[in-house]
Amino acid sequence: MSPATVSINSDIMMRSPKKNKNGFTIIEVIVASFIGMIILAAALVLLSVGQRCFVTGIGFADIHSEARKTMDRIARDIRWATRVMAGSDNDTLILEIPSIDAQGDIIDIDATYDYVTYRLNPADLTELERVVQADAASSRANETLTIANDVSAIEYSSGGVVLSAIAGVTALTDVSIDVTTTRNMVGGWTLDEAHVSSAHLRNR
């Protein structure tokens, strides 16, 4: 190998770039950390929104189911009733219902009655109660049951007029029920559900 060749090879080796053995620069670390924080924050927001939607869905389904069952129960008693009793008003409904025997048959539709009252619990106005005062011959039991919670408003009416404004409630043949339930959810917000239904007194 000639001296010229050795000299050229030496120059090439001296000019070859050296590999960078250094780590990330401080700027790269800061940028990477900032991007990571943004991604983490976005993930937390999505998780929070998803959790709230899930809780809302469960709460809505629960409150809807409870309100629907309450409306169905009141409507069933209205259909059974022979008349709406005096004393019924905007948030209280008193029904006269034929007494039944042990087989569930009407004893005497013209003479033997039970009385069912729907009212708000005086000790807790968010609770709707069903109070039964049964005739001695009836198979129904005297009882007071809470049939709904989280009630924020209830109104009984007929023909668009609240019962308290109707002089002859005993002559009514139809009753409408308007119930609103409100539930406090996690996070300090509330969920409202309103239901409106009506029923005809079939035994009148």
C-alpha positions, 0 to 999 in steps of 0.5 A: 500500500502506497503512502498516498493510499494510507494518507487518503484512508486516514483522511476518510476515517478522520472525516467520518461522523461520530455517533451521538452517544448523548441522551435526550436533551432537556427540551425534548424531555419537556416537550415529551412530558407536556404531550404526555400530560395532554394525553393523560388529561384528555383520557381523564376527561373522557373517563369522567364523561363516560362515568357520568353518562353511565351513572345518568343512564342507570339513574334515569332507568331506575327513576323511570321504572319507579315512576311508571310502577307508581302511575300504574298502581294509582291508575289501577285503583282509579279504574277499580273505584266507584267514585272519588271521595270528597277530601280529594285535592291537588295532592291527595286522592281518596277513592272508594273501591268495592271490597273483595273476598278471599278469591278476589271477587267483589262482595257487594258493589252497592254496599261494601267498600274499601277506601284507598288514599294516595297522599304525601307522607306528612313526615317526608313530603318526598314519599308517596303513600298508599293508605288502605282502610278496609271494610271488616268483610274485605280481604284487603288489609288496613295498611300504609305503604310507601309506594314512591320516593323522590317525589318532588310534585304530584297533582290530581286533576280531571278535564284539565282542572285540579281536584281542589277547584272542582266542587263535585268530585264525587261525580267525576268519571276520569282522573289524571295524575301528574307526578314528577320525581327528582333524584340528586346524583353524584356530582351535585346535579339532579335528574328530573322525570315527569309522568302524566297519565289518566284513568277512567272509573270503570265501576262508576 
